Structure formats: C-alpha cells, structure tokens
Amino acid sequence: MTRLRLLVAGLFVVLVSACGGGGSSSTGGGGGATGSGLVPTAPALGAVVTADAAVLRPLRDTAVWTYHGASTAFTGATPVSYVTRTTQAATGGAAATESFSNGGNGGAGTQSVSISGGIVGAPQSIDFAGKGIPETLPFIELRSPVRQGDQYTIWDRHYASTNLDADGDNKPDALDVAIFGRVIGVEPLSLPGLPALSTVRVDVTVRARVTLSSNGQMSPVAESVIQTWYARGIGIVRQRTTLPTGNNDTAIIDEQLSLWDGIAEGFGAMVVQSTVVPLTEALFGSGSTVHGAAAFSDHALALLASPFSPDSTLVRLDLRGQVVSSRIQPGIPAGSEGLVVPHQQGMLYLRQVQSQSRFTSTVELTRFDADGALVGNVAGATIDLTGPRTAPLFDPMHAAIDGTTLWLFWHRIYSTPFAQERELILRPYTLDGMPLGPELVVDPVVSTAERIAGVGAVCC
C-alpha cells in the first residue's frame, strides 16, 4: 500500500490542473470542521466472509510474494510489464516489515503491517496539506469479521489551509480528503498459470477536491480506486489501481501473483534453488544422475545414480529442495535405465529388461511407499511384454498411473516372411504388477510394404 502516497500526490496534480485559470463552476456542500463530506453512505451489510481477517493477510518471516505487473499510462497505451517482489521480515508479535522491490513499477519501498484487535493495519505517513508536516494515517486493510458490504472510514479530513494554490491567486486553497474501504465480497479469480482461487475483494477509494480561495468554488471530485483480492492463507493475490490523469483519462496499474514462497508451503512454481547436501549425506554428490522423482504434500523422493555407489540411491528432500536423508537401494543398479512413476501412495520404479537377442522383454517392478520405504522386494513383480509373436523386438515402454491402475504402453516389432510389422500395445495392471485386462492393440498391424504403398498413394 505504499503506492497510496503516490495516488494522493497524483490526485492533487489532477485537481490543480483541472482548476487552472480560475477553477471550475462546480458548487456544492463543503466538508465540516473536520470532515470532508466525501464519504458515501455505507451499503447494507451482507454475509460474513470470514470471522478472522488475519487468515486473508498472513504474516510470515522471510516469506516472498512475486507479482507480474502491467502499468498502462493512459487508455490505448502499450502496457509496461515489470516484476516486483514483496518480502516480509518479522518485527515481533503479529507484525512485520514488508519490502517491495518495485511496487507499482515505482521502485523499492517498505511498509509496516500488523494485526491487532482483529484489524490488519498498514500505517502510512502522508503530507496531505503539503506543508512538510506528514500525518500518520492508520490505514486499515481488513477488519474482523470480514463482511460483505462492510464499509470503514480510513481518513476523512477538511484542511482549511494548505500549500495548494490551484487558482493561482497566491492564496492557499482548502482541501477535502476522504479514504474509505469497502468489502465487495467473494469472487473467483483465475491467474495465469495458476489454479483458480476463491478470493475476497476489497476496494479502497481515495477522493479529493479543492475549494478555491479566489471564489469559494469547489473543484470536481478526483477519485482513485485500489482493488485488492485476498486469498485465504496466501494474502494479496492481485491488486489493481485506477488513477485519473490530468487529461480526463485514467492510468491503470495491475499486479498479479505468480509465485508465493511461504517457507513451509507455497503457491505456484518455486524458482530454481541450489540443493545443499549435508556432509553426512556423501552418497548424493556431484555427478549424480536422477532416474526420476515423486512429490508429496511435505516432501519429495528422488531415485538417482550416484558415482559413489554401484547401486542406486534414494534421496528424501524437503519442500525447499534440501536433502533430508539418503540411502543406498541394493538391487537397483546405478547404471540401469528405468522409469519412476509417482502416485498418491508412493512411487514405482520400472526397469525394462530385454534379452541379448531382444526376443523377450520383461519389466521389473519395485514399489516404494510415500516415505521411501520398500514395499515387498526389489523387482518384486515381473511383467512379461513378449506376447504371442515370434521373435519380436521392442521399443522402450512408457507408463502412467490412473488412481490405482498402472498403464503400460509399448511397441512390439516383429518380422513376417513378407515385411516387418509393428503394433502399439496398451495394458492395465495393478500397482503390484498383476494384469487387470488383456492387451489392447491401439495401433493395428500395418506392414512396411503397406505403409510404403500408402505414402506412394498420397504423395505420387
């Protein structure tokens, strides 16, 4: 919300430019001794969205939110793309300092955020009167309970004397400023490359107008709106700001979340990180080749070939890609080529074994649970891919798991007295390697001679 200061400054520029040369003919009721008269009547209250506002604005030390932004200077202008990152640093209790790398495409900045008495606040320091005396604005982002239609006044002031001189008479003009928030309600939100989210939208409106000292007339009300979408457990996932410019047009700044690194959890694809290997885990070292990996809710497993062991090594990593433990897995040669196929309860390692003549082909199935523990024995099941054909050859197989069904997919190639034939086979198995049905021929037998004839018919 550090861009709030920029919005206020921008509104003042708009007001001054609009009133140049004697001001407008607009008239109307001014603010009272302290009020601006710009805060609208609150709408009717709706349903409670969440009882605790804190769940929509989590504070977490060292957490990082990465946003892709687009800044459009005026209608029809080419948007300027940029990236900004918000990093939190805990300051004790339910409070943190947020650092922005490029908020609103305006460079780096910081703000303090705290949660107290059910209110999420981010105080701002703004010199509304332009006299070099900033005032502390107790900015309210959210308050508990978060309720649709809830409107809260953040700032409502009439400044009888300012450093503004919109009409150029060398006398200070008066200023009215109002800032208020309103909970719009629950909205679905789809962000590029991320799953759909259920969010809570809150609009913060900033209004300002000047009263000209030369004739007492009021300027039109300049208004800017900051729309913010919050997701439970993540925080701000989108923020869109609409700001009037000095030519009766609007500028738009739109920032959308692309990655949240919440330390113990996250949202979006984490940036590439270097894996730190403890000295006690010498099995996992430089030159290791990863056979495959499986990800679970709080960890990942990787099966790899280490140059330090003739057998493969099973490695457990935390959510940040750091090695937790590793162990040699006897019976799975480091130099073997196989497939790691993850599923909800663990992972399978499938190693295709062909005879020297390639006339027979089997698959050795080794099963691991989600913690990396061996289920049964290494190569505890053997699946025969040979089939009824005479002297077949085989291309490498492919595999996928649908719930609790393992699907194997392979080419069987064989020769007849007239041509070489090829058929594409699909077959379902249990996770223990037991067949669940017969072979399915996906691509029927087509001879080489027939293929050549078909190509000739199309091309010649």
Buried (B, 14 or more C-beta within 10 A) or exposed (E): BBBBBBBBEBBBEBBBEBBEEBBBEEEEEBBEEEBBBBBEEEEEEBEEBBEEBBBBBBBBEEBBBBBBBBBBBEEEEEEEEBEBBBBBEBBEEEBBEBBBBBBBBBEEBEBEBBBEEBBBBBBBEBBBBBEEEEEEBEBBBBBBBBBBBBBBBBBBBBBEEBBBBBBBBEEBBBBBBBBBBBBBBBEEBEBEEBEEBEBBBBBBBBBBBBBBBBEEBBBBBBBBBBBBBBBBEBBBBBBBBBBBBBEEEBBBBBBBBBBBBBEEBBBBEBEEEEEEBEEEBEBBEEEBEEBBBBEBEEBBBBBBBBEBBEBBBBBBBEBEBEBEBBEBBEBBBBEBEBBBBBBEBBBBBBBBBBEEEEBBBBBBBBBBEBEBEBBEEBBBBEBEBBBEBEEBBBEEBBBEBEEEBBBBBBBBBBBEEEBEBBBBBBBBBEBEBEBEEEBEEEEEBEBBEEEEEEEEEEEE
